Amino acid sequence: RGVKAVRRAWSVSPSTKGAWPDPLTQGIAPGHLHPTLQARVHTPTLGLPAAGDQKSAASQKPRSRGILHSLFCCVCRDDGDALPAHSGAPLLVEENGAVPKTPVQYLLPEAKAQDVDKICVVIDLDETLVHSSFKVYVLKRPHVDEFLQRMGELFECVLFTASLAKYADPVADLLDKWGAFRARLFRESCVFHRGNYVKDLSRLGRDLRRVLILDNSPASYVFHPDNAVPVASWFDNMSDTELHDLLPFFEQLSRVDDVYSVLRQPRPGS
C-alpha cells in the first residue's frame, strides 16, 4: 500500500510526491475562487430590507393618535417585526458551556430508515482522515479507504469539521467513495467557546447514549468527553496504522446499546 497506493487512489502525478492538489487553489489567482467550485459557495443573506426601503413607523401613524401613542411606539416593538435570521457564524456560549436559550433546531435531520438502529459517529477531517498543507496538497491517511467503507456499514456517519465548507466539501467528495457520510457539518455548525470551535453533540438531535465522536483534538469534544474515541494526529507518516487498529474497537461499539457502558470504563494505559 504506502505512498504508491495513495498516489493511485488520488490520481497523482509523480512530480507531486504523493500529494493531491488542493481543489481550491489549483489554477487560482490570489483572491479568486476556482470556477468549478463557484457554485458551491452560497453567501448567506439575512433577509433584511435595504436601508432606503425602511420607513419610520412613526411617520405612518396619524397625528390624531396623540403623544402617548408616539411614546409607546418608541419603546415597544411591533409583533410583526421579524428578528434577523442567523448569520451562519458559530454560536457563542456562556462560560459554563451552556448555549444561550433559543428555539431548538437540530443539526441533523431524522435518521434514514437504514440508520435508525445504528449509533451515530461524528468523524473529524483534518489530521484525522487527511492532512492538508495550506494551498498546496492533501494527503490521505493510510487505511482511510477501508476505514470509511466499514464505518459506513456499521454506523450513521457524519463528517463534522471546523474547516470551511468551500475547502472541506470538495475533499469529502473525493474521499468518500462509498457514501459513508450521511451528512456533512462545517465551521458554522460549531460552537465558539473560549477560543475553540467545539462540536456540540447535544445539537445533533440524537440520543447521546448512542453518539460517538472520533477527533484528534480534545478541544473539539470538550462538552462531551465521555462520547469521544481519541485518535492521534496524523501529518505524513505513511506507516501509520491508527485507523486500521481502531476498527476492531468500533466493531465492538457498534453492538452496544449505550456507548457510555464502554467509554466510561478505565482504558488501557490510563
N, C-alpha and C positions, 0 to 999 in steps of 0.2 A: 504494500500500500504506500505509505510515505508520501514524499513530495510528488513523485510521478503520478500517483493516483489523484492527488489534489489537482495537479495540472490538467489531467484528463477530465475530471469532474467539472472543472470551470472553463474548459476550452481555452487554456492559456498558452501563449507562445513562449518558447524557452527564454526569450530575452527578458521576460518579466520575473524570472526566478521564482516561479510558484505562486505569483501574486495575481489576483483578479482585479483588473482596473475598476476603480470606483465609478459606478454608472452616473454619478452626479457631476464628475469632473472631467470625464473623457471628452475632449474637444470643446471645453467651455472656456470662453474668455472670462477673466475675473469679473465677478458681479453679474454673470449671466447664467441662467438655468439651462441645462441640456434640453434641446427641443423635444426629445422623446419623453421627457418627464414633465413637460409643461402642463399636461392635462391632469397630472396627479396633484398639483398644488392648488388648493382652494383657499382663498382669502376669506376668513370669517367676517361676516357683517353683523352689526348689532341691530339692524332693522330700525334705526333711528332716523327721523326726518331731517332733511338739511336745515341748517340754521335759518335760511331765508324762508322756509316753508312754515316755520313755527310762528304762531300768533299768540299774543298775550291773552290769557284767559280773561283778564280784567277788561281788555279792550272790547270783548264781545258781550259784556254784561250791560244791560240797560242801566242808565243812571238812576232810575226810579227805585232800584233795589236798596239804595241807601249805603251809608258809610259802614254800618256793621257788616253787611254782606261783603263789602270790599275787603274789610279786615280779615274776615274768615277765609276769603279766597287766598289770602297771602300765606296763611298758616296751615290750611287743610289741602290735602292732595285729593284730586278727583279720583273716584274709584276706578274710572275707566282708563286712567293713565297707566300705561304698561311700564313695568320695570325693565331696565336694559337687559338684553339677553346675555348669557355667559360669554365672555370674550374668548374662551379657549385657553386662557392662561392657567397654569397649575393652581390648585386650591392652596390657600394659606391655612394653617392650623394654629390652634392655640398652643400654649407652652406644654400643656399636658397631653398633647397629641390628638385632642378631640377636634373633629371637623365642625365648624360653625353650623348651626341647625338650618337646614334648607330642605325643601321637598326632596324626598328620596328618589333618585334616578340612578339605577344601577348601570354599571359599565357594560355588562354583558346582557344579551337577550336570553330568553328561555333556552335551556339546553335542547339540542336536537334529539329526536327520538333515539338515535343510536348511542347518545351520550348520557341519557337520563340516569342510568345506574353507575356511571363512571365517576371517579374522582377527577376534579378539575386541577390541572397542573399549570401554573404560571411559569413560563420559561423566559429567561433573560437572553439578550442577543450578544452584545459586545463583551468580549473577554470570557463569555460562557460558551457560545457556539462559534463565534468568529472573532477575529481581531482585525481592526481597521487602522490603517495608517492614514491620517487625515489627507484627503485629496490625492492619495497615491494608489492604494490597493486594499483588498480584503482577502484574508486568509481563512480557510475553513479549518476548524479544529479536527484533529484525527478522530475517526469513528463517528462523526456527526451524522453521516447519512444513515447508518444502521440505527443510531440512537433515535433520531427523529421518526424513522419509519416504525420502529417498535413502540415508541411512546404514543404515536398516533393511534396505534391499535389498542393500547391499554387505557388511555386517559382521554379526557376532554382537554386538549392542549390549547393554551392561549399564549401568544407571544406578547410580552409586556416589557417594553424598553423605555428608558428615559431619553433615548435618541429622538430626533425629529422624524416625522413620517417621510419627508422627502428624501431622507437617506435610508431609513430602515425598511421602507416598503419595497423598493427595488431589490435590496439584499435578500429580504424574506422571499420574494418571488423566485429568485434563483436558488435559494437554499432549500425551500420546502417543496420538493418534487412530488410529495405524496399527499398533500393537503392535510398535513398533521395539525396545523394551526387552525382551529375553528374560528378564532377571532384574533385581531391584532390591536394592541393598545400602545399608544405612544406618549410622549412627554406631557401632552395636555391632560392625560388621564392620571398623572401622578399628583401627589400632594407635596407642596414645597414646605419642608419642615426643618428648621434650624440649618439652613444652607444645603439641604439634600433633597433630591427628588425621591420621594417614598412611594412605594406601591402599596396602597391601602387595600388589602384583600377584602375588607368588610364592604367595600363599594362594588364588588363583583356581582353581588346578587346570588351567591352560592353559600351553602352551609359550610361554615369554617371548619367543621369536623371532617369535611371532605374536600379540602383545598390544600394544595402543596405549592411551594414556590422554590424554583431552582435558580439561584443567583449567586454570582461571585462576590457581591458587595453586601455585607451585613446592614449597611445603612438603608438599603432598598427595602428590607423587610423588618425594620426596627419596630413597627407597630405589631407585628405578628411573628416573633422569632420562633415560636413553637410550631409553625407551619413550614419552616424552612428546611430544605436539604442543601447545605452549603456545598459549593463547588470551587475548586481552586481556580484562580485567574489564569487565563491562557493567553500567550502572546505569539510565540512562533516555534515552540518545541514540537517538532514533528514526531517525536517518540512518545508523546503524551497519550495515556490510556484512561484518563479520568472518566470520560463519557461511557466507554466500554465497561469500566469497573462499576459504574453506578447502576447499570441495567438490572442486575440481579436484585438490588435493593428496591428499585422501583417495581419490579415484578412482585415482590413481597407486599409493598404498599398498595398495589392495585387490588389486592384481595381483602383488605381490612375495611371494616365499617366506619372506623374512627381513626384518622391519622394520628391523633394525639396518643393513642394507645401504643404507638411505636415511637413517635418522635419525642415524646416526653420521657422516655426511658433513658438512663445513662448510656452514652455512646462510647464505643471503644476509643481509648486514648483520652477521654475527657476527665 
